[in-house]
Amino acid sequence: MELLRWVARIAGLIGVVLTLVAGLSRLSGRYSLGTYQAITVLQAGTAMMVLSCLSYLASTAERRMS
């Protein structure tokens, strides 16, 4: 259960950073970050935040069952 919470925290932090980087690069007029398009980085950030939410949900469900 504690591992799920750490996965959620780390995935959430990575997701927020990726989303901010992609958003700021698009606002500045850049459409690519190295070899990746900014929209790809944005989707990766969104996926990490979804993973974070699902990990917190699983952690909460396990805590209520025990």
N, CA, C, O and CB atoms as a CASP TS submission, in Angstrom:
PFRMAT TS
TARGET T0000
AUTHOR 0000-0000-0000
METHOD Language model
MODEL 1
PARENT N/A
ATOM      1  N   MET     1       0.825  -1.193   0.000  1.00  0.00           N
ATOM      2  CA  MET     1       0.000   0.000   0.000  1.00  0.00           C
ATOM      3  C   MET     1       0.873   1.262   0.000  1.00  0.00           C
ATOM      4  O   MET     1       0.572   2.233  -0.694  1.00  0.00           O
ATOM      5  CB  MET     1      -0.941  -0.005   1.214  1.00  0.00           C
ATOM      6  N   GLU     2       1.937   1.237   0.772  1.00  0.00           N
ATOM      7  CA  GLU     2       2.834   2.398   0.808  1.00  0.00           C
ATOM      8  C   GLU     2       3.537   2.582  -0.531  1.00  0.00           C
ATOM      9  O   GLU     2       3.789   3.712  -0.951  1.00  0.00           O
ATOM     10  CB  GLU     2       3.872   2.242   1.932  1.00  0.00           C
ATOM     11  N   LEU     3       3.854   1.482  -1.199  1.00  0.00           N
ATOM     12  CA  LEU     3       4.495   1.555  -2.513  1.00  0.00           C
ATOM     13  C   LEU     3       3.578   2.243  -3.521  1.00  0.00           C
ATOM     14  O   LEU     3       4.046   3.033  -4.341  1.00  0.00           O
ATOM     15  CB  LEU     3       4.871   0.146  -3.011  1.00  0.00           C
ATOM     16  N   LEU     4       2.286   1.955  -3.470  1.00  0.00           N
ATOM     17  CA  LEU     4       1.340   2.608  -4.382  1.00  0.00           C
ATOM     18  C   LEU     4       1.296   4.110  -4.158  1.00  0.00           C
ATOM     19  O   LEU     4       1.198   4.883  -5.110  1.00  0.00           O
ATOM     20  CB  LEU     4      -0.057   2.019  -4.212  1.00  0.00           C
ATOM     21  N   ARG     5       1.366   4.518  -2.914  1.00  0.00           N
ATOM     22  CA  ARG     5       1.371   5.960  -2.635  1.00  0.00           C
ATOM     23  C   ARG     5       2.620   6.636  -3.178  1.00  0.00           C
ATOM     24  O   ARG     5       2.546   7.751  -3.695  1.00  0.00           O
ATOM     25  CB  ARG     5       1.264   6.209  -1.135  1.00  0.00           C
ATOM     26  N   TRP     6       3.782   5.967  -3.066  1.00  0.00           N
ATOM     27  CA  TRP     6       5.014   6.550  -3.600  1.00  0.00           C
ATOM     28  C   TRP     6       4.991   6.588  -5.117  1.00  0.00           C
ATOM     29  O   TRP     6       5.456   7.552  -5.726  1.00  0.00           O
ATOM     30  CB  TRP     6       6.230   5.764  -3.118  1.00  0.00           C
ATOM     31  N   VAL     7       4.448   5.535  -5.733  1.00  0.00           N
ATOM     32  CA  VAL     7       4.299   5.533  -7.197  1.00  0.00           C
ATOM     33  C   VAL     7       3.405   6.691  -7.616  1.00  0.00           C
ATOM     34  O   VAL     7       3.695   7.378  -8.596  1.00  0.00           O
ATOM     35  CB  VAL     7       3.709   4.180  -7.700  1.00  0.00           C
ATOM     36  N   ALA     8       2.330   6.909  -6.887  1.00  0.00           N
ATOM     37  CA  ALA     8       1.397   7.993  -7.211  1.00  0.00           C
ATOM     38  C   ALA     8       2.065   9.357  -7.072  1.00  0.00           C
ATOM     39  O   ALA     8       1.882  10.228  -7.922  1.00  0.00           O
ATOM     40  CB  ALA     8       0.160   7.922  -6.308  1.00  0.00           C
ATOM     41  N   ARG     9       2.825   9.543  -6.021  1.00  0.00           N
ATOM     42  CA  ARG     9       3.491  10.838  -5.813  1.00  0.00           C
ATOM     43  C   ARG     9       4.527  11.126  -6.895  1.00  0.00           C
ATOM     44  O   ARG     9       4.584  12.227  -7.442  1.00  0.00           O
ATOM     45  CB  ARG     9       4.161  10.873  -4.440  1.00  0.00           C
ATOM     46  N   ILE    10       5.335  10.126  -7.189  1.00  0.00           N
ATOM     47  CA  ILE    10       6.394  10.322  -8.186  1.00  0.00           C
ATOM     48  C   ILE    10       5.799  10.503  -9.580  1.00  0.00           C
ATOM     49  O   ILE    10       6.218  11.388 -10.327  1.00  0.00           O
ATOM     50  CB  ILE    10       7.372   9.130  -8.179  1.00  0.00           C
ATOM     51  N   ALA    11       4.827   9.669  -9.928  1.00  0.00           N
ATOM     52  CA  ALA    11       4.188   9.790 -11.244  1.00  0.00           C
ATOM     53  C   ALA    11       3.475  11.131 -11.384  1.00  0.00           C
ATOM     54  O   ALA    11       3.510  11.744 -12.452  1.00  0.00           O
ATOM     55  CB  ALA    11       3.191   8.638 -11.467  1.00  0.00           C
ATOM     56  N   GLY    12       2.839  11.583 -10.330  1.00  0.00           N
ATOM     57  CA  GLY    12       2.168  12.880 -10.375  1.00  0.00           C
ATOM     58  C   GLY    12       3.142  14.022 -10.566  1.00  0.00           C
ATOM     59  O   GLY    12       2.884  14.941 -11.344  1.00  0.00           O
ATOM     60  N   LEU    13       4.252  13.970  -9.867  1.00  0.00           N
ATOM     61  CA  LEU    13       5.263  15.014 -10.003  1.00  0.00           C
ATOM     62  C   LEU    13       5.863  15.031 -11.409  1.00  0.00           C
ATOM     63  O   LEU    13       6.021  16.096 -12.006  1.00  0.00           O
ATOM     64  CB  LEU    13       6.367  14.817  -8.964  1.00  0.00           C
ATOM     65  N   ILE    14       6.196  13.858 -11.932  1.00  0.00           N
ATOM     66  CA  ILE    14       6.733  13.778 -13.292  1.00  0.00           C
ATOM     67  C   ILE    14       5.698  14.267 -14.302  1.00  0.00           C
ATOM     68  O   ILE    14       6.037  14.975 -15.251  1.00  0.00           O
ATOM     69  CB  ILE    14       7.164  12.333 -13.623  1.00  0.00           C
ATOM     70  N   GLY    15       4.436  13.887 -14.096  1.00  0.00           N
ATOM     71  CA  GLY    15       3.375  14.311 -15.005  1.00  0.00           C
ATOM     72  C   GLY    15       3.186  15.814 -15.031  1.00  0.00           C
ATOM     73  O   GLY    15       3.012  16.405 -16.097  1.00  0.00           O
ATOM     74  N   VAL    16       3.218  16.430 -13.872  1.00  0.00           N
ATOM     75  CA  VAL    16       3.063  17.887 -13.808  1.00  0.00           C
ATOM     76  C   VAL    16       4.243  18.579 -14.494  1.00  0.00           C
ATOM     77  O   VAL    16       4.052  19.543 -15.235  1.00  0.00           O
ATOM     78  CB  VAL    16       2.945  18.359 -12.337  1.00  0.00           C
ATOM     79  N   VAL    17       5.453  18.092 -14.251  1.00  0.00           N
ATOM     80  CA  VAL    17       6.634  18.703 -14.869  1.00  0.00           C
ATOM     81  C   VAL    17       6.576  18.568 -16.390  1.00  0.00           C
ATOM     82  O   VAL    17       6.821  19.540 -17.105  1.00  0.00           O
ATOM     83  CB  VAL    17       7.925  18.054 -14.326  1.00  0.00           C
ATOM     84  N   LEU    18       6.254  17.374 -16.891  1.00  0.00           N
ATOM     85  CA  LEU    18       6.172  17.177 -18.340  1.00  0.00           C
ATOM     86  C   LEU    18       5.096  18.052 -18.967  1.00  0.00           C
ATOM     87  O   LEU    18       5.300  18.624 -20.038  1.00  0.00           O
ATOM     88  CB  LEU    18       5.896  15.713 -18.657  1.00  0.00           C
ATOM     89  N   THR    19       3.964  18.154 -18.308  1.00  0.00           N
ATOM     90  CA  THR    19       2.872  18.966 -18.831  1.00  0.00           C
ATOM     91  C   THR    19       3.251  20.443 -18.853  1.00  0.00           C
ATOM     92  O   THR    19       2.956  21.145 -19.821  1.00  0.00           O
ATOM     93  CB  THR    19       1.607  18.757 -17.997  1.00  0.00           C
ATOM     94  N   LEU    20       3.895  20.916 -17.803  1.00  0.00           N
ATOM     95  CA  LEU    20       4.328  22.312 -17.771  1.00  0.00           C
ATOM     96  C   LEU    20       5.376  22.608 -18.841  1.00  0.00           C
ATOM     97  O   LEU    20       5.316  23.643 -19.504  1.00  0.00           O
ATOM     98  CB  LEU    20       4.884  22.655 -16.396  1.00  0.00           C
ATOM     99  N   VAL    21       6.328  21.704 -19.007  1.00  0.00           N
ATOM    100  CA  VAL    21       7.364  21.900 -20.017  1.00  0.00           C
ATOM    101  C   VAL    21       6.740  21.960 -21.409  1.00  0.00           C
ATOM    102  O   VAL    21       7.081  22.833 -22.207  1.00  0.00           O
ATOM    103  CB  VAL    21       8.414  20.771 -19.946  1.00  0.00           C
ATOM    104  N   ALA    22       5.833  21.039 -21.699  1.00  0.00           N
ATOM    105  CA  ALA    22       5.183  21.023 -23.015  1.00  0.00           C
ATOM    106  C   ALA    22       4.332  22.268 -23.220  1.00  0.00           C
ATOM    107  O   ALA    22       4.356  22.867 -24.295  1.00  0.00           O
ATOM    108  CB  ALA    22       4.317  19.765 -23.172  1.00  0.00           C
ATOM    109  N   GLY    23       3.589  22.657 -22.207  1.00  0.00           N
ATOM    110  CA  GLY    23       2.746  23.846 -22.324  1.00  0.00           C
ATOM    111  C   GLY    23       3.545  25.121 -22.509  1.00  0.00           C
ATOM    112  O   GLY    23       3.196  25.966 -23.334  1.00  0.00           O
ATOM    113  N   LEU    24       4.613  25.261 -21.746  1.00  0.00           N
ATOM    114  CA  LEU    24       5.439  26.460 -21.877  1.00  0.00           C
ATOM    115  C   LEU    24       6.166  26.516 -23.217  1.00  0.00           C
ATOM    116  O   LEU    24       6.347  27.593 -23.785  1.00  0.00           O
ATOM    117  CB  LEU    24       6.448  26.521 -20.746  1.00  0.00           C
ATOM    118  N   SER    25       6.578  25.366 -23.717  1.00  0.00           N
ATOM    119  CA  SER    25       7.239  25.381 -25.024  1.00  0.00           C
ATOM    120  C   SER    25       6.262  25.746 -26.133  1.00  0.00           C
ATOM    121  O   SER    25       6.624  26.445 -27.080  1.00  0.00           O
ATOM    122  CB  SER    25       7.875  24.022 -25.315  1.00  0.00           C
ATOM    123  N   ARG    26       5.018  25.271 -26.017  1.00  0.00           N
ATOM    124  CA  ARG    26       4.022  25.643 -27.026  1.00  0.00           C
ATOM    125  C   ARG    26       3.684  27.124 -26.942  1.00  0.00           C
ATOM    126  O   ARG    26       3.503  27.778 -27.969  1.00  0.00           O
ATOM    127  CB  ARG    26       2.749  24.807 -26.859  1.00  0.00           C
ATOM    128  N   LEU    27       3.598  27.654 -25.739  1.00  0.00           N
ATOM    129  CA  LEU    27       3.306  29.085 -25.580  1.00  0.00           C
ATOM    130  C   LEU    27       4.434  29.963 -26.111  1.00  0.00           C
ATOM    131  O   LEU    27       4.196  31.082 -26.564  1.00  0.00           O
ATOM    132  CB  LEU    27       3.054  29.408 -24.113  1.00  0.00           C
ATOM    133  N   SER    28       5.645  29.456 -26.054  1.00  0.00           N
ATOM    134  CA  SER    28       6.777  30.238 -26.561  1.00  0.00           C
ATOM    135  C   SER    28       6.955  30.089 -28.069  1.00  0.00           C
ATOM    136  O   SER    28       7.831  30.725 -28.654  1.00  0.00           O
ATOM    137  CB  SER    28       8.056  29.819 -25.855  1.00  0.00           C
ATOM    138  N   GLY    29       6.135  29.257 -28.702  1.00  0.00           N
ATOM    139  CA  GLY    29       6.202  29.115 -30.150  1.00  0.00           C
ATOM    140  C   GLY    29       7.029  27.945 -30.643  1.00  0.00           C
ATOM    141  O   GLY    29       7.165  27.755 -31.851  1.00  0.00           O
ATOM    142  N   ARG    30       7.579  27.162 -29.741  1.00  0.00           N
ATOM    143  CA  ARG    30       8.350  25.980 -30.139  1.00  0.00           C
ATOM    144  C   ARG    30       7.418  24.784 -30.181  1.00  0.00           C
ATOM    145  O   ARG    30       6.643  24.563 -29.250  1.00  0.00           O
ATOM    146  CB  ARG    30       9.541  25.721 -29.162  1.00  0.00           C
ATOM    147  N   TYR    31       7.489  24.020 -31.243  1.00  0.00           N
ATOM    148  CA  TYR    31       6.613  22.865 -31.394  1.00  0.00           C
ATOM    149  C   TYR    31       7.334  21.539 -31.202  1.00  0.00           C
ATOM    150  O   TYR    31       6.723  20.475 -31.300  1.00  0.00           O
ATOM    151  CB  TYR    31       5.972  22.891 -32.745  1.00  0.00           C
ATOM    152  N   SER    32       8.632  21.604 -30.929  1.00  0.00           N
ATOM    153  CA  SER    32       9.365  20.369 -30.668  1.00  0.00           C
ATOM    154  C   SER    32      10.342  20.584 -29.518  1.00  0.00           C
ATOM    155  O   SER    32      10.856  21.680 -29.297  1.00  0.00           O
ATOM    156  CB  SER    32      10.114  19.895 -31.934  1.00  0.00           C
ATOM    157  N   LEU    33      10.569  19.514 -28.811  1.00  0.00           N
ATOM    158  CA  LEU    33      11.531  19.501 -27.705  1.00  0.00           C
ATOM    159  C   LEU    33      12.564  18.432 -28.041  1.00  0.00           C
ATOM    160  O   LEU    33      12.365  17.252 -27.755  1.00  0.00           O
ATOM    161  CB  LEU    33      10.826  19.217 -26.305  1.00  0.00           C
ATOM    162  N   GLY    34      13.637  18.842 -28.631  1.00  0.00           N
ATOM    163  CA  GLY    34      14.624  17.871 -29.102  1.00  0.00           C
ATOM    164  C   GLY    34      14.053  17.120 -30.289  1.00  0.00           C
ATOM    165  O   GLY    34      13.709  17.719 -31.308  1.00  0.00           O
ATOM    166  N   THR    35      13.953  15.803 -30.153  1.00  0.00           N
ATOM    167  CA  THR    35      13.392  14.987 -31.233  1.00  0.00           C
ATOM    168  C   THR    35      11.918  14.680 -31.027  1.00  0.00           C
ATOM    169  O   THR    35      11.313  14.001 -31.857  1.00  0.00           O
ATOM    170  CB  THR    35      14.161  13.695 -31.357  1.00  0.00           C
ATOM    171  N   TYR    36      11.329  15.159 -29.950  1.00  0.00           N
ATOM    172  CA  TYR    36       9.920  14.902 -29.659  1.00  0.00           C
ATOM    173  C   TYR    36       9.080  16.142 -29.920  1.00  0.00           C
ATOM    174  O   TYR    36       9.526  17.266 -29.689  1.00  0.00           O
ATOM    175  CB  TYR    36       9.745  14.442 -28.210  1.00  0.00           C
ATOM    176  N   GLN    37       7.870  15.931 -30.400  1.00  0.00           N
ATOM    177  CA  GLN    37       6.944  17.042 -30.544  1.00  0.00           C
ATOM    178  C   GLN    37       6.376  17.388 -29.171  1.00  0.00           C
ATOM    179  O   GLN    37       6.270  16.526 -28.298  1.00  0.00           O
ATOM    180  CB  GLN    37       5.807  16.698 -31.551  1.00  0.00           C
ATOM    181  N   ALA    38       6.018  18.637 -28.992  1.00  0.00           N
ATOM    182  CA  ALA    38       5.508  19.084 -27.699  1.00  0.00           C
ATOM    183  C   ALA    38       4.212  18.363 -27.331  1.00  0.00           C
ATOM    184  O   ALA    38       3.968  18.104 -26.153  1.00  0.00           O
ATOM    185  CB  ALA    38       5.280  20.595 -27.716  1.00  0.00           C
ATOM    186  N   ILE    39       3.390  18.041 -28.308  1.00  0.00           N
ATOM    187  CA  ILE    39       2.130  17.357 -28.022  1.00  0.00           C
ATOM    188  C   ILE    39       2.386  15.949 -27.483  1.00  0.00           C
ATOM    189  O   ILE    39       1.611  15.447 -26.669  1.00  0.00           O
ATOM    190  CB  ILE    39       1.256  17.292 -29.287  1.00  0.00           C
ATOM    191  N   THR    40       3.469  15.310 -27.932  1.00  0.00           N
ATOM    192  CA  THR    40       3.825  13.990 -27.421  1.00  0.00           C
ATOM    193  C   THR    40       4.234  14.075 -25.955  1.00  0.00           C
ATOM    194  O   THR    40       3.865  13.216 -25.154  1.00  0.00           O
ATOM    195  CB  THR    40       4.959  13.377 -28.256  1.00  0.00           C
ATOM    196  N   VAL    41       4.989  15.102 -25.607  1.00  0.00           N
ATOM    197  CA  VAL    41       5.395  15.303 -24.216  1.00  0.00           C
ATOM    198  C   VAL    41       4.165  15.618 -23.359  1.00  0.00           C
ATOM    199  O   VAL    41       4.070  15.163 -22.219  1.00  0.00           O
ATOM    200  CB  VAL    41       6.446  16.449 -24.108  1.00  0.00           C
ATOM    201  N   LEU    42       3.238  16.383 -23.899  1.00  0.00           N
ATOM    202  CA  LEU    42       1.999  16.682 -23.180  1.00  0.00           C
ATOM    203  C   LEU    42       1.197  15.406 -22.923  1.00  0.00           C
ATOM    204  O   LEU    42       0.661  15.222 -21.830  1.00  0.00           O
ATOM    205  CB  LEU    42       1.149  17.693 -23.971  1.00  0.00           C
ATOM    206  N   GLN    43       1.112  14.538 -23.906  1.00  0.00           N
ATOM    207  CA  GLN    43       0.390  13.276 -23.721  1.00  0.00           C
ATOM    208  C   GLN    43       1.081  12.376 -22.705  1.00  0.00           C
ATOM    209  O   GLN    43       0.416  11.692 -21.927  1.00  0.00           O
ATOM    210  CB  GLN    43       0.258  12.544 -25.052  1.00  0.00           C
ATOM    211  N   ALA    44       2.402  12.374 -22.709  1.00  0.00           N
ATOM    212  CA  ALA    44       3.136  11.591 -21.713  1.00  0.00           C
ATOM    213  C   ALA    44       2.886  12.131 -20.306  1.00  0.00           C
ATOM    214  O   ALA    44       2.736  11.357 -19.360  1.00  0.00           O
ATOM    215  CB  ALA    44       4.643  11.599 -22.025  1.00  0.00           C
ATOM    216  N   GLY    45       2.843  13.447 -20.169  1.00  0.00           N
ATOM    217  CA  GLY    45       2.536  14.051 -18.866  1.00  0.00           C
ATOM    218  C   GLY    45       1.138  13.711 -18.400  1.00  0.00           C
ATOM    219  O   GLY    45       0.924  13.425 -17.222  1.00  0.00           O
ATOM    220  N   THR    46       0.187  13.739 -19.311  1.00  0.00           N
ATOM    221  CA  THR    46      -1.188  13.374 -18.974  1.00  0.00           C
ATOM    222  C   THR    46      -1.275  11.909 -18.555  1.00  0.00           C
ATOM    223  O   THR    46      -1.980  11.574 -17.602  1.00  0.00           O
ATOM    224  CB  THR    46      -2.120  13.639 -20.166  1.00  0.00           C
ATOM    225  N   ALA    47      -0.562  11.040 -19.263  1.00  0.00           N
ATOM    226  CA  ALA    47      -0.552   9.619 -18.912  1.00  0.00           C
ATOM    227  C   ALA    47       0.041   9.397 -17.528  1.00  0.00           C
ATOM    228  O   ALA    47      -0.446   8.555 -16.774  1.00  0.00           O
ATOM    229  CB  ALA    47       0.234   8.820 -19.951  1.00  0.00           C
ATOM    230  N   MET    48       1.079  10.135 -17.189  1.00  0.00           N
ATOM    231  CA  MET    48       1.675   9.993 -15.859  1.00  0.00           C
ATOM    232  C   MET    48       0.722  10.454 -14.762  1.00  0.00           C
ATOM    233  O   MET    48       0.665   9.853 -13.690  1.00  0.00           O
ATOM    234  CB  MET    48       2.977  10.781 -15.776  1.00  0.00           C
ATOM    235  N   MET    49      -0.022  11.517 -15.033  1.00  0.00           N
ATOM    236  CA  MET    49      -0.993  11.985 -14.036  1.00  0.00           C
ATOM    237  C   MET    49      -2.144  11.004 -13.880  1.00  0.00           C
ATOM    238  O   MET    49      -2.665  10.843 -12.777  1.00  0.00           O
ATOM    239  CB  MET    49      -1.535  13.361 -14.421  1.00  0.00           C
ATOM    240  N   VAL    50      -2.549  10.349 -14.952  1.00  0.00           N
ATOM    241  CA  VAL    50      -3.582   9.308 -14.859  1.00  0.00           C
ATOM    242  C   VAL    50      -3.062   8.135 -14.036  1.00  0.00           C
ATOM    243  O   VAL    50      -3.779   7.598 -13.192  1.00  0.00           O
ATOM    244  CB  VAL    50      -4.015   8.827 -16.272  1.00  0.00           C
ATOM    245  N   LEU    51      -1.819   7.739 -14.282  1.00  0.00           N
ATOM    246  CA  LEU    51      -1.205   6.679 -13.475  1.00  0.00           C
ATOM    247  C   LEU    51      -1.190   7.068 -12.003  1.00  0.00           C
ATOM    248  O   LEU    51      -1.446   6.234 -11.133  1.00  0.00           O
ATOM    249  CB  LEU    51       0.229   6.386 -13.961  1.00  0.00           C
ATOM    250  N   SER    52      -0.894   8.318 -11.727  1.00  0.00           N
ATOM    251  CA  SER    52      -0.874   8.804 -10.353  1.00  0.00           C
ATOM    252  C   SER    52      -2.253   8.680  -9.710  1.00  0.00           C
ATOM    253  O   SER    52      -2.378   8.208  -8.580  1.00  0.00           O
ATOM    254  CB  SER    52      -0.399  10.260 -10.309  1.00  0.00           C
ATOM    255  N   CYS    53      -3.267   9.098 -10.425  1.00  0.00           N
ATOM    256  CA  CYS    53      -4.635   9.021  -9.892  1.00  0.00           C
ATOM    257  C   CYS    53      -5.058   7.582  -9.644  1.00  0.00           C
ATOM    258  O   CYS    53      -5.664   7.281  -8.615  1.00  0.00           O
ATOM    259  CB  CYS    53      -5.619   9.689 -10.851  1.00  0.00           C
ATOM    260  N   LEU    54      -4.744   6.694 -10.577  1.00  0.00           N
ATOM    261  CA  LEU    54      -5.111   5.289 -10.400  1.00  0.00           C
ATOM    262  C   LEU    54      -4.349   4.647  -9.246  1.00  0.00           C
ATOM    263  O   LEU    54      -4.898   3.798  -8.545  1.00  0.00           O
ATOM    264  CB  LEU    54      -4.852   4.512 -11.684  1.00  0.00           C
ATOM    265  N   SER    55      -3.106   5.036  -9.040  1.00  0.00           N
ATOM    266  CA  SER    55      -2.340   4.500  -7.916  1.00  0.00           C
ATOM    267  C   SER    55      -2.913   4.963  -6.586  1.00  0.00           C
ATOM    268  O   SER    55      -3.014   4.175  -5.646  1.00  0.00           O
ATOM    269  CB  SER    55      -0.877   4.914  -8.023  1.00  0.00           C
ATOM    270  N   TYR    56      -3.291   6.235  -6.500  1.00  0.00           N
ATOM    271  CA  TYR    56      -3.926   6.714  -5.276  1.00  0.00           C
ATOM    272  C   TYR    56      -5.264   6.023  -5.032  1.00  0.00           C
ATOM    273  O   TYR    56      -5.606   5.713  -3.891  1.00  0.00           O
ATOM    274  CB  TYR    56      -4.124   8.225  -5.342  1.00  0.00           C
ATOM    275  N   LEU    57      -6.009   5.785  -6.090  1.00  0.00           N
ATOM    276  CA  LEU    57      -7.286   5.102  -5.955  1.00  0.00           C
ATOM    277  C   LEU    57      -7.085   3.682  -5.439  1.00  0.00           C
ATOM    278  O   LEU    57      -7.806   3.242  -4.544  1.00  0.00           O
ATOM    279  CB  LEU    57      -8.026   5.082  -7.295  1.00  0.00           C
ATOM    280  N   ALA    58      -6.107   2.955  -5.998  1.00  0.00           N
ATOM    281  CA  ALA    58      -5.824   1.593  -5.550  1.00  0.00           C
ATOM    282  C   ALA    58      -5.338   1.596  -4.105  1.00  0.00           C
ATOM    283  O   ALA    58      -5.690   0.708  -3.329  1.00  0.00           O
ATOM    284  CB  ALA    58      -4.778   0.929  -6.463  1.00  0.00           C
ATOM    285  N   SER    59      -4.542   2.578  -3.747  1.00  0.00           N
ATOM    286  CA  SER    59      -4.050   2.698  -2.371  1.00  0.00           C
ATOM    287  C   SER    59      -5.215   2.921  -1.395  1.00  0.00           C
ATOM    288  O   SER    59      -5.269   2.315  -0.325  1.00  0.00           O
ATOM    289  CB  SER    59      -3.030   3.858  -2.263  1.00  0.00           C
ATOM    290  N   THR    60      -6.125   3.786  -1.780  1.00  0.00           N
ATOM    291  CA  THR    60      -7.287   4.064  -0.930  1.00  0.00           C
ATOM    292  C   THR    60      -8.186   2.834  -0.810  1.00  0.00           C
ATOM    293  O   THR    60      -8.697   2.537   0.270  1.00  0.00           O
ATOM    294  CB  THR    60      -8.089   5.252  -1.490  1.00  0.00           C
ATOM    295  N   ALA    61      -8.375   2.129  -1.909  1.00  0.00           N
ATOM    296  CA  ALA    61      -9.225   0.922  -1.876  1.00  0.00           C
ATOM    297  C   ALA    61      -8.625  -0.151  -0.994  1.00  0.00           C
ATOM    298  O   ALA    61      -9.351  -0.828  -0.266  1.00  0.00           O
ATOM    299  CB  ALA    61      -9.433   0.367  -3.288  1.00  0.00           C
ATOM    300  N   GLU    62      -7.306  -0.319  -1.046  1.00  0.00           N
ATOM    301  CA  GLU    62      -6.664  -1.320  -0.195  1.00  0.00           C
ATOM    302  C   GLU    62      -6.732  -0.935   1.269  1.00  0.00           C
ATOM    303  O   GLU    62      -6.876  -1.802   2.131  1.00  0.00           O
ATOM    304  CB  GLU    62      -5.218  -1.515  -0.608  1.00  0.00           C
ATOM    305  N   ARG    63      -6.630   0.350   1.562  1.00  0.00           N
ATOM    306  CA  ARG    63      -6.678   0.788   2.948  1.00  0.00           C
ATOM    307  C   ARG    63      -8.058   0.540   3.549  1.00  0.00           C
ATOM    308  O   ARG    63      -8.163   0.179   4.721  1.00  0.00           O
ATOM    309  CB  ARG    63      -6.312   2.268   3.051  1.00  0.00           C
ATOM    310  N   ARG    64      -9.106   0.727   2.772  1.00  0.00           N
ATOM    311  CA  ARG    64     -10.460   0.511   3.278  1.00  0.00           C
ATOM    312  C   ARG    64     -10.772  -0.964   3.462  1.00  0.00           C
ATOM    313  O   ARG    64     -11.586  -1.317   4.315  1.00  0.00           O
ATOM    314  CB  ARG    64     -11.474   1.132   2.340  1.00  0.00           C
ATOM    315  N   MET    65     -10.133  -1.845   2.672  1.00  0.00           N
ATOM    316  CA  MET    65     -10.413  -3.273   2.763  1.00  0.00           C
ATOM    317  C   MET    65      -9.768  -3.884   3.991  1.00  0.00           C
ATOM    318  O   MET    65     -10.273  -4.873   4.523  1.00  0.00           O
ATOM    319  CB  MET    65      -9.929  -3.989   1.513  1.00  0.00           C
ATOM    320  N   SER    66      -8.662  -3.318   4.455  1.00  0.00           N
ATOM    321  CA  SER    66      -7.969  -3.928   5.605  1.00  0.00           C
ATOM    322  C   SER    66      -8.403  -3.322   6.912  1.00  0.00           C
ATOM    323  O   SER    66      -7.918  -3.722   7.970  1.00  0.00           O
ATOM    324  CB  SER    66      -6.469  -3.785   5.463  1.00  0.00           C
TER
END
